[in-house]
Amino acid sequence: MRRLFITGLLVTLGTLPGSTLRQLSLDDMIRQSTMIVHGTVQPANIMYHGSMIFSHYTVQPTEIYKSPVAGQSASQSSSGPIDFGVPGGSLNGIIQRVAGAPILTVGQDYVLFLWTSKSGLTQVIGLSQGLLSVITTAGAAPMVVRPAAAQGPLAATGLPVTTNDISMSLSALKTEISNVLSGQSTQ
Amino acid sequence: MKRPWLVRLAVLVFGCLVMSANGWGYYFYVLYNTSTGPFNQPIVEKFELSSLVNNTVPFFISDTGPAVLAPGDSFQAIIGEIRAAAAVWSNVSTSKLNLGYGGLFTAGTASGSSPGIEIEFSDEIPPGLVAYTVHEVTGNLGYGPDGLIVPIIRSRIYLPNDLTQVSSYGDFLSYSEPFFVTLVHEFGHSLGLQHTLTSGVMSTIYTSAASKATPLGADDIAGVSVLYPADGYLATVGSISGHVTRDPNGLSLASVVALSATNPAISTLTNPDGSYRMDGVPPGHYYVYAHPLPPAEYGESTPNNIIYPTDVNGNPIGLNYNAFATQFFTGNYGGTRDVTVAYSTPVFVGQLTSGVDFHVSERASQAVYGVRTYGFSPTNVPVASPPIIAGLPGPSPVAATGEGLLDANNVIIPGLSISVIGTAATASNLRPYPPPTPYIAVDVQANLTAGEGPKHLLFATLDDLYVLPAAFSVVVNAAPSITAVTPSLDVNGNRIVLIAGTGFFPGETSTTVPVNTTILFDGQPGVIQGTTKNGQLVVAPPPAQLGYTATVVALNSDGQSSLFLNPTPPTFTYGGASATPAAVAAPSLTVTPETLVAGNATTVDVVGTNTNFVAGQTIVGFGTSDVVVNQVTVLSPNHLSVQVTPNVTVATSGINVTTGLGVISQALGNQITTANPK
């Protein structure tokens, strides 16, 4: 009996927090994001929001999997660029840096889980947690992976420093998003 | 990115003929003054204390407070916990740094032009994030007593504005362990400390052993002490230096850890050329090991969310390896995964132990990483890095979760073994939890010779090693428990609180490591005056207004808390349940002069109505770093004399008078509300 109880507690502890970050499951991100977008990013401008500097980017959607617009269906394509901010940047001689802020590669194909605050500022959910790279390999289905370290110099082996704690086909991700949003997820 | 420091550095660097240090225990925010190397002279971001009065960095709290509080919580309680978290860093005796509460400020307006720390409550914190801290620098280099630095001009700590919707916490209660540890962690960032991997408060949660009772680990203490050393500190500790190489090159951002059975872990990261120097190491003998940074986990943007050092052009210098096999130093080039044959590296006061070199082999990935341990209190409250009572007849289960312990079917990875480093404690009966719970467990037993304090676990695989410092802690007493809180008065009519319970050690010295109990009221300590015949603690609570209700928590210096047994703490209401805040006359202040003139040392006279100022407990702040409070003299319970030096003309700032948990905040010349400290 005690063992069962402990097991129950441990399941709860599986989501114990970081002092800063709390791990979001894929389903958490699907539910708590206000928009899920597939597209490439371009830098926009840098501006203050309150006392914080945010570096803004735009993502040009190739697909929208979750929309904040009522009645707009998932996988609806075509939209104008969507603006979002990444905390930190340099503006008017002031430099602000935030550990864990998403590091974006211009032109890279991403699936972005975005979240819009009450003030209207849109960010990647969970700092970098909602940033998934879309990897396309010739002859294979596109994959989405959560990129790991920003790339420093390559190792002597030529291998990048990377880990992928989310790795699935793009189509599987779309299915999961659809299932979660329709309440059919089994996760 | 434009880097003005490039030009300024060229001017300044010639004057920096002697760099104070080229490494440390712990890890800071780093710049190198070159783009081509050598990369062995890091310049760090820090507050320039020599420009501040009494080495004090002021901190300010947004006057709005959180928009939504957890049930039963209060802004005053949050202020109390924030002040307590700041005091954790101020109380490090080997550091000259002080953090001084400067009162409330209006978020969105600058809290002054002088350096300081602001705490804001933000609606811009997305799900998946609890809090974060931002450094603000100009990129200009400064040259202070400790050499070249990048001065921090302001740090900002952002906490959630809605404390009922904090990611998966739900209610984020001010008295809780996570709230307090988060505050201490974020204050550490604000001072210039980055994440580490040695289970201190600056570890990410995946390996943190920090608790409310013992928030700082040896690594945290070494880090802040090396960054802001007290006079003479560096002459009381030693240093270790060496290289981590993989033929023929040095490895950048490899972690080197000095560990002993009696001294918890202290660590540093290598420079881009593989060199390292770990200062702030207490004298003694250490097993020194090198291990790779783990891969970025769960959406971290870099391994361990380290902000990479930059070269003089602002280019980040990251890792140049995937992983390598962790190894202990053996005194020669080989290295070992067997701690029993590792070299016991001596560290002497004021001396450098050099040549502690590692030659490592590349691996595709690290076998085990990111492990955290848990145990359970007698009331089944889960506790990270749990206390294990020495001398118990049977073992205590310790659960662990992390990468590389189990396969996809919840089967323990072949060859995995777990052992305890260097103590009379054992770990046995390794087993998995039933699927799908991704945990393992071992039985840990410590005998009476194990020695109190943090103990370290080794996770050995067939071809790799993972070391978890402070995986558990050996104690000799059970956790404190509060069973009743009773208001009373002493013979002089002063308010006291009788605390009934178990596991209290007021001034206890009978154990190897003396245990002392602290009683907290919303984070602020009461004064233990003695014990009654039946063993209750007699405690003078910190001042607060009548009708104020504070949570009461007991902490023991062995790291244990009454929250281990009673996650929902008892409360104490000042004046009893009938004393509601609405029934109490609001305090107010009359302040003369109302306007402070720049550059003029001024005596501010503060006359209170319905106040109870207490010498040594009354703090005055003006909500801006531009007004330095030099001295506060309590003339009577209703009269203060405050010596200030304004740096700029301040016509509109407010004044904040804090006594214990009582907070009075009002604009100068424009009286407003609040609490009546009695």
Interface residues (C-beta under 8 A of the other chain):
Chain A: F5 I6 T7 L9 L10 V11 T12 L13 G14 T15 L16 P17 G18 S19 T20 L21 R22 Q23 L24 D28 M29 Q32 S33 H49 G50 S51 M52 P87 G88 S90 G93 I94 I95 Q96 R97 V98 A99 G100 A101 P102 I103 W115 S117 K118 S119 L121 Q123 V124 I125 G126 L127 S128 Q129 G130 L131 R146 A148 A149 A150 Q151 G152 P153 L154 A155 A156 T157 L159 V161 T162 T163 D165
Chain B: M1 K2 P4 Y29 A107 G108 E118 E120 S122 D123 E124 P126 P127 G128 L129 V130 A131 Y132 T133 V134 H135 E136 V137 T138 G139 R156 Y158 S167 S168 Y169 P178 V181 T182 H185 E186 H189 Q194 H195 V201 T204 I205 Y206 S208 R246 N249 S252 P295 A296 E297 Y298 G299 E300 S301 T302 P303 N305 I306 I307 Y308 P316 I317 G318 L319 N320 Y321 N322 E362 A364 S365 R372 Y374 F376 N380 P382 A384 P397 A399 T401 Y433 P434 T437 P438 Y439
